[in-house]
Amino acid sequence: MSDQFIDLKSKHKMNDRQLAKLLGVPLTTLRGWLYGVRIAGSSTLRTMELLEIIEQHAPRLYRDLIDDAMA
């Protein structure tokens, strides 16, 4: 699972804080996932799935979500 977070971070050149904002989780939670200390729950997994769907079907909305996280 951490690979998906790392891939998303790399794809958009995001830092940990920006990715945490995009996913709506505390920074410490995200870092726990990234370093394998914690396991992401079903709601986070669903959020990742929905982000992929939005990227495919509503690219403008997806870009807005990314831009907002990076602001």
C-alpha positions in Angstrom: 0.0 0.0 0.0 2.8 2.5 0.8 3.9 2.1 -2.8 0.6 3.7 -4.0 1.2 6.7 -1.7 4.8 7.0 -2.9 3.7 6.8 -6.5 1.1 9.5 -6.0 3.6 11.7 -4.3 6.2 11.2 -7.0 3.7 11.7 -9.9 2.7 15.2 -8.6 6.0 16.1 -6.9 4.2 16.4 -3.6 5.7 16.5 -0.2 4.2 14.5 2.8 2.2 17.4 4.1 0.5 18.0 0.7 -0.3 14.3 0.3 -1.8 14.2 3.8 -3.9 17.2 2.9 -5.2 15.6 -0.3 -6.1 12.4 1.6 -7.6 14.3 4.6 -5.4 12.7 7.2 -2.9 13.9 9.8 0.7 14.1 8.7 1.7 11.6 11.3 -0.8 9.1 10.0 0.5 9.4 6.5 4.1 9.0 7.6 3.1 5.9 9.5 1.7 4.4 6.3 4.7 5.5 4.3 7.2 3.9 6.7 5.1 0.8 7.2 4.4 1.5 10.9 0.6 1.7 10.2 -1.8 0.2 7.7 -4.2 2.4 5.8 -7.9 1.6 6.5 -10.6 0.8 4.1 -11.8 4.5 3.8 -8.3 5.6 2.7 -8.1 2.7 0.2 -11.4 3.8 -1.2 -10.2 7.4 -1.4 -7.2 6.2 -3.4 -9.6 4.3 -5.7 -11.8 7.3 -6.1 -8.9 9.5 -7.0 -8.0 7.2 -9.8 -11.6 7.2 -11.1 -11.8 11.0 -10.9 -8.4 11.3 -12.7 -9.8 9.2 -15.6 -13.3 10.6 -15.9 -13.0 14.2 -14.6 -9.4 15.3 -15.1 -10.1 18.9 -14.5 -11.6 18.1 -11.1 -8.7 15.9 -10.3 -6.3 18.7 -11.2 -8.2 21.1 -8.9 -8.0 18.6 -6.1 -4.2 18.3 -6.6 -3.7 22.0 -6.9 -5.7 22.6 -3.7 -3.6 20.1 -1.8 -0.5 21.8 -3.0 -1.6 25.3 -2.1 
